[in-house]
Amino acid sequence: MNEGRQQPNDPVDAIIGQWAAVRPDLDTRAMEVFGRIHRLSRTMGDRMEKAYEPYGVSRGEFDVLATLRRSGEPYTLSPRRLSATLMLTTGGMTGRLDKLERAGLLRRSPDPHDRRGLQVTLTEKGLDVIDRAVGAGLAAQTEALSHLDDEKAGQLAGLLRELLAGTREPGI
């Protein structure tokens, strides 16, 4: 409840109610939080796919392009560094890179500092696509947050940061 007002029921409330009926001994606070986080993640994942679709990239491909863009000029990283940043296997990364290279959004070239290595670089077309796609994605996220005022959005961001920090495995 918030400020004495009844919050609207959602599907998680129904699940919590069912558990309360059959197992009143359970403390379901964690289920309330993580059930909502899971549903929110799935809903926003679908919205992000739709936001990126006009630019011809999936969420996973967006992540590759965005990682290169955020690296700054010359927008170049090794496939190994991309894999580590995105927590992907090298096989999973290769498939994404193949598709993005065929679309002309990036290019692979020999690494001048390592004869055995490669570099992945955004093309001008890739730079244009990621700059437009990130704007569309942020617009979708901003719209989803629009029913929260700035203070509540800031509180939520802080609480989620704190929760995430408490769930990290040591050394990560």
C-alpha positions as CSV (number, residue, x, y, z in Angstrom):
1,M,0.0,0.0,0.0
2,N,1.2,3.5,-0.7
3,E,0.2,6.6,1.3
4,G,-3.0,4.9,2.5
5,R,-4.2,4.2,-1.0
6,Q,-5.1,0.7,-2.2
7,Q,-2.8,-0.2,-5.1
8,P,-4.5,-2.0,-8.0
9,N,-4.3,-5.8,-8.0
10,D,-2.1,-7.4,-10.6
11,P,-1.4,-11.0,-11.5
12,V,1.3,-11.3,-8.8
13,D,-1.3,-10.4,-6.2
14,A,-3.4,-13.3,-7.4
15,I,-0.5,-15.7,-7.1
16,I,0.4,-14.4,-3.6
17,G,-3.3,-14.8,-2.6
18,Q,-3.3,-18.4,-3.8
19,W,-0.2,-19.2,-1.8
20,A,-1.7,-17.5,1.3
21,A,-4.7,-19.7,1.0
22,V,-2.8,-23.0,0.8
23,R,0.4,-22.1,2.7
24,P,-0.3,-19.2,5.1
25,D,3.0,-20.0,6.8
26,L,5.0,-18.7,3.9
27,D,6.5,-15.2,3.8
28,T,6.0,-14.3,0.1
29,R,7.5,-10.8,0.1
30,A,10.4,-12.0,-2.1
31,M,8.0,-13.5,-4.5
32,E,6.1,-10.2,-4.7
33,V,9.3,-8.4,-5.7
34,F,10.9,-10.9,-8.0
35,G,7.6,-11.9,-9.6
36,R,7.0,-8.3,-10.6
37,I,10.6,-7.9,-11.7
38,H,10.3,-11.0,-13.9
39,R,7.1,-9.8,-15.5
40,L,8.4,-6.3,-16.0
41,S,11.5,-7.7,-17.7
42,R,9.5,-9.8,-20.1
43,T,7.1,-7.0,-20.9
44,M,9.9,-4.4,-21.5
45,G,11.9,-7.0,-23.4
46,D,8.9,-7.3,-25.9
47,R,8.6,-3.5,-26.1
48,M,12.3,-3.1,-26.8
49,E,12.1,-5.7,-29.6
50,K,9.3,-3.7,-31.1
51,A,11.3,-0.4,-30.7
52,Y,14.3,-1.9,-32.5
53,E,12.4,-3.7,-35.2
54,P,12.2,-0.7,-37.6
55,Y,16.0,-0.6,-37.6
56,G,16.4,-4.2,-38.6
57,V,18.0,-5.4,-35.3
58,S,17.0,-7.6,-32.5
59,R,17.7,-6.9,-28.8
60,G,20.8,-9.1,-28.9
61,E,22.1,-7.4,-32.1
62,F,21.3,-4.0,-30.5
63,D,23.4,-4.9,-27.5
64,V,26.4,-5.6,-29.8
65,L,26.0,-2.3,-31.7
66,A,25.4,-0.4,-28.5
67,T,28.5,-1.9,-26.8
68,L,30.6,-0.8,-29.8
69,R,29.0,2.7,-29.8
70,R,29.6,3.2,-26.1
71,S,33.3,2.3,-26.5
72,G,33.8,5.6,-28.2
73,E,35.7,6.3,-31.4
74,P,36.9,4.4,-33.3
75,Y,34.0,2.2,-32.1
76,T,36.2,-0.9,-32.2
77,L,36.5,-3.9,-29.8
78,S,37.8,-7.4,-30.1
79,P,35.2,-10.2,-30.4
80,R,36.5,-11.6,-27.0
81,R,35.9,-8.2,-25.3
82,L,32.4,-8.0,-26.8
83,S,31.7,-11.6,-25.6
84,A,32.9,-10.8,-22.1
85,T,30.9,-7.5,-21.9
86,L,27.7,-9.1,-23.1
87,M,28.3,-12.4,-21.2
88,L,28.0,-14.4,-24.4
89,T,29.8,-17.5,-25.6
90,T,32.1,-17.0,-28.5
91,G,29.8,-19.1,-30.6
92,G,26.8,-16.9,-29.7
93,M,28.8,-13.8,-30.5
94,T,30.0,-15.2,-33.9
95,G,26.4,-15.6,-35.0
96,R,25.5,-12.1,-34.1
97,L,28.6,-10.7,-35.7
98,D,27.9,-12.7,-38.9
99,K,24.4,-11.3,-39.2
100,L,25.4,-7.7,-38.4
101,E,28.4,-7.9,-40.9
102,R,26.1,-9.2,-43.6
103,A,23.8,-6.2,-42.9
104,G,26.7,-3.8,-43.3
105,L,26.4,-2.6,-39.7
106,L,29.9,-3.6,-38.7
107,R,33.1,-5.0,-40.2
108,R,35.7,-7.4,-38.9
109,S,39.4,-6.8,-39.7
110,P,42.7,-8.2,-38.5
111,D,44.0,-6.7,-35.2
112,P,47.2,-4.8,-36.0
113,H,48.5,-5.5,-32.5
114,D,47.8,-9.3,-32.5
115,R,48.3,-11.3,-35.7
116,R,45.8,-14.0,-34.5
117,G,43.2,-11.5,-33.4
118,L,40.3,-9.6,-35.0
119,Q,38.8,-6.3,-34.4
120,V,35.1,-5.5,-34.8
121,T,34.2,-1.9,-35.9
122,L,30.9,-0.1,-36.4
123,T,30.4,1.1,-40.0
124,E,28.9,4.5,-40.8
125,K,25.6,2.6,-41.4
126,G,25.9,0.8,-38.1
127,L,26.6,4.1,-36.3
128,D,23.4,5.6,-37.8
129,V,21.3,2.6,-37.0
130,I,22.4,2.4,-33.3
131,D,22.0,6.1,-32.8
132,R,18.4,5.9,-34.1
133,A,17.6,2.6,-32.3
134,V,18.9,3.8,-28.9
135,G,16.6,6.8,-29.2
136,A,13.6,4.6,-29.9
137,G,14.5,2.3,-27.1
138,L,14.8,5.1,-24.6
139,A,11.5,6.5,-25.8
140,A,9.8,3.2,-25.0
141,Q,11.5,3.0,-21.6
142,T,10.6,6.6,-20.8
143,E,7.0,6.0,-21.8
144,A,6.8,3.0,-19.4
145,L,8.1,5.1,-16.6
146,S,5.8,8.0,-17.4
147,H,3.2,7.2,-14.7
148,L,5.9,7.6,-12.0
149,D,7.0,11.1,-11.0
150,D,10.7,11.9,-11.0
151,E,11.1,11.3,-7.2
152,K,9.5,7.8,-7.4
153,A,11.5,6.9,-10.5
154,G,14.7,7.9,-8.7
155,Q,13.7,5.9,-5.6
156,L,13.0,2.9,-7.8
157,A,16.3,3.2,-9.5
158,G,18.1,3.4,-6.2
159,L,16.2,0.5,-4.7
160,L,16.9,-1.7,-7.7
161,R,20.6,-0.7,-7.6
162,E,20.8,-1.7,-4.0
163,L,19.0,-5.0,-4.6
164,L,21.2,-5.8,-7.6
165,A,24.4,-5.0,-5.5
166,G,23.1,-7.5,-2.9
167,T,22.7,-10.3,-5.4
168,R,26.1,-10.1,-7.1
169,E,28.3,-13.0,-6.7
170,P,31.7,-12.3,-5.1
171,G,34.3,-11.2,-7.6
172,I,31.8,-10.0,-10.3
